[in-house]
Amino acid sequence: MVSIYGGTGFIGSKYHQMFGATIVNRESVVSPSNDLLYFISTTNNYNVFEQPLIDIETNLIHLIKVLNANKDRPITINFISSWFVYGDVPLPACEDSHCNPKGFYSITKKCAEDLLISYCQTFGINYRILRLSNVYGVGDKYSKKKNALQFLIDQVQQHNDISLYHNGEFIRDYLYVDDICRAIECIINKGELNTIYNIGSGIPYNFKDLIDIAIVRSKSKSQVKAIEPTEFHQLVQVKDMYLNTTKLQSLGFAPLISIDEGVEKLLNHSSQ
């Protein structure tokens, strides 16, 4: 049985629903099993304005507490990371690409990976690092800062005009949350130890194309206009990103939900 840290969040709760793992209370650090799935994390680069320490406290300090509490047992920790750790790299981003993260969230996620590897090597702990692409799906909390696709689809269905950086001409790698969870389960069951896996579709989606699909299918009156990215956005955000998923595919994983089906699910949910 897998023990989930951060099992009440969007992806963790979906994984629990699909595969029935044990959720560890946030205040607890000792795992009830030897297989750990670690989701605990902040979610964006904007905390620096109001809570400049929260990325450090959440992404680094709590992780070390969990590792230290379980280090004398034969555990395997499956650590959920993010494509944000890559920064600007040649695309598609590979697991061995040189990382140059931007912003507090991105930097602390990469630091967490490095601390995890060092700690595990020091104490003989097995690990896997799972770098997720953009995750989307019904039920996620969304805003301008997090899950922009779902936020904008909601705006489309309200017939509000849409403002897009670069006129939406940028690339992202999207994978529906159910497929994300299937990929995680596949790696836990079949993946090599002490290595890194990208989890994504491996497909470079043009963001404006996805918004156009939503506008057409919902018969929205929304108009798209281009705006310049803010200075902070340019400082911390990568314009284009998609992942090389060859290692994941070698385990036999293939997505079940296409981007068209995923957008349709979001449209149907938003219209209810």
N, C-alpha and C positions, 0 to 999 in steps of 0.2 A: 504493500500500500504506500502511495506517495503522500507525503505531508506537505501542504501548501502554506507558505508564508505569503500573506497578502491575498488570501482567498476570497475576500469580500469585494474586491475591485472588479472591473468589467471583464477582463480576460480570466482572472482567477476564478470568479464565480461561474463563468461559462465552462471552464475546464472541470470544475467540481461537478457541475450539472451533467456534463457529458461522460465523465470517467470516474466519478465517485471517490475522490481523494479526501483525506482528512484535513480540515482547515485548522491551522494553529492560531490560537488567540494572539492578537497583536502584542499583548504584554508578555507573552511567553516566549522563551528563546530555545528551550529544549524540544527537540523533535521527537514525536512518538514513534517514528520509523526511521530507517536508515536511508531512505530516498527522499530528498528534499527538493521542492520546486519553489524557487524564491522570486516572488513578484514585487515585493515591497520597494516602492520608488516614488519619487516625484514624477511629474508628467510633462513639464514644459520649462522653457528658459526664462520665464517672466518673474519667478520668485525673487530675483535679485532686487527688485524695486521695493518690496514690502517685507520679505522674510529672507534676508541674504544668507542666513545660516541653515535654512531648512533643507537645501539640497545636500549639504554636508552631513547634517544629522540623520537624514532619512536614507540617503544613498550609500553612505560610508559607515557611520558609527554603528547603526543598528545591524548592518551586515556583519561587522566584526564581532559584535556581541553574540550573534547566532553562531558564527563559526567557532568562537571560543567555547561556547557552551556545549558544542557537539564534537569537538576535535578528538576526543579520546575514543570515539566509536567509528566503526567502518562505514561512514556515510558517503553518499554521492550527492553533491549539491548541483542542481540544474538551475543556473542563474539566468534570469530573463534580462537581457540587455536590449539595446536599441540601435537602429541604423544611425541615430544621431552621433554615435561615437566616431563615425568615419570622417565627418567634415567633408572638405573638398578633396575628392580622390578621382582618379580615372574610373569611368563606369564601363560595365557594372562593377560595383564594389565587391571585392572578394574578401574572404575571411582573413587572408594574409596581406590585405592592403594596409599601407601605412596610415594610421589614424591621425587626424588633426582636428579634434572636436572644437566646437565654438559654443560659448555660453556655459553658465553654471551647471545646468542640468546635463548637458552633453559631456562636459569635462568630468563631472563627478561620476557619471556612468562609466566612462573609460577608466577613471581612477579605480572605481569599484572592481572592474574586471582585473586590473593589474594587481590590486590588493588581494583579490580572491586567488589568483594564480599563485602569487608569492606565498600566501598563507597555506594554501593547499599543498604546495611543494614542500614547505617547511614541516608540516605535520602529517604528510602522507595521506591527504584526503583526495578523493576523486572528485572531479568537477566536469561540467560542461557549461559553455557560455552560448546562449541562444540570442542572436541579434535579430529582433523583429523589424519587419518593414512597417509601413503605415497600416494600422489595424482599424477596421471599421465594422459596423454592424448594429443591428437594432438593439437598443437598450443602453448604449453608451451615453455618458454625460458629455456634452459637447459645448463648445464656445468658439469664439474667434481665435483663442489661444490653443485649443486642443480639438482635434478631429474637425478640421475646417470643412472637409467634404460634407459631413453630415449636417453641420451648422448651415452651410450654404444651400443644401438641398431643402432644408426646412424653410429658408428664406425664399427659395424658388417657389415652393408651394404656397407661400403667402403672397406671391406676385411682387415681391420686393426686388428692386434693382440690385445687381450684384457687382461689387467692386473687387477686382482681382489684381494682385501684383503681377507685373509683367504681362498683363492681359490674359493671365492663365496659361501662358506659353512656358510652362515648366513641367518637369517630369517627376512622377512619384510611382512607387511600387506599392500597390494595395492588395491586401489579402483579408478576406472576410473572417470574422472572429472564430467561426466554427472551424474553418480550415487552419487557422493559427493553432487552435487547440489540438486538432488532429496531428499537425506537424510536431508540436511539442510532445505529444504522446508517442509518436513514431520515433523521435530522437531518444526519448527516455528508454524505449524498449529495444531500439536497434542501433543507436548512435555510439560512436567511439567515445571512450572516456578521455578526459583531459584535452579537450579540443574545442573549437568554436564552430558553430553552425549559423549560417544565415537562414532566416525563415521569411519567405516572401513568395510572390508569384514569379519573380524573375522577369516580369514584363514591364517595360517603360510606358506608363500611361501618361498621356498629355492631359493636364488637369482641366483645361478648358473643354476638351472633348467630353469629359465626364459631366461637367456642368451643362453643356449643350444637350447631352442625352437626357438629363433630368428636366430641362426646360421643354424639350419636345414632347417627352412622354407625359408630362403633367399638364401640357398645354398652357404653360405659364406665360404671363405677360412680362416677366422679368427681362430686363435689358442688362447686358454685361458691359461694364466700362473699365478701362485700364487705369490703375493708379500706381504711383511710384512707391516702392517699399520704404518703410520708415528707416531711419538711420539705425535704430536698434535691430530691426529685422535683418538688415543687411549685415550687421555685425555678428549675429548669432545663427542665422539660418543659411542653409545650403540651397542653392537654386534648384539643382537637378539631382535626383538620386533614384537608382534602382539597384537591386542586389543580384549578384551571381548566386544561384541556388543549386549549382551542380552537386554539391555534397549532400544536400537534402534530398534531391531527386535520386541520388545513388542508393538511398535507403528504401526506395520504392514509393515515396510520397508524391502525390499529384493533387492539386486543388480540386474540390468538387463543386465549388460555387464560382461561376464566372463573374467578371466585373459587371456585366449587363444584369445578371440575376441579382447581384448584390445591390446595385443601384435601385432596381425594382423593389427589393425588400425595404430599402430606406424610404422610397416614395410611398409604398403602401402603408408603412408604419406612420409616416408623418401626416398622411391624409386621414388617419383615424381620429 
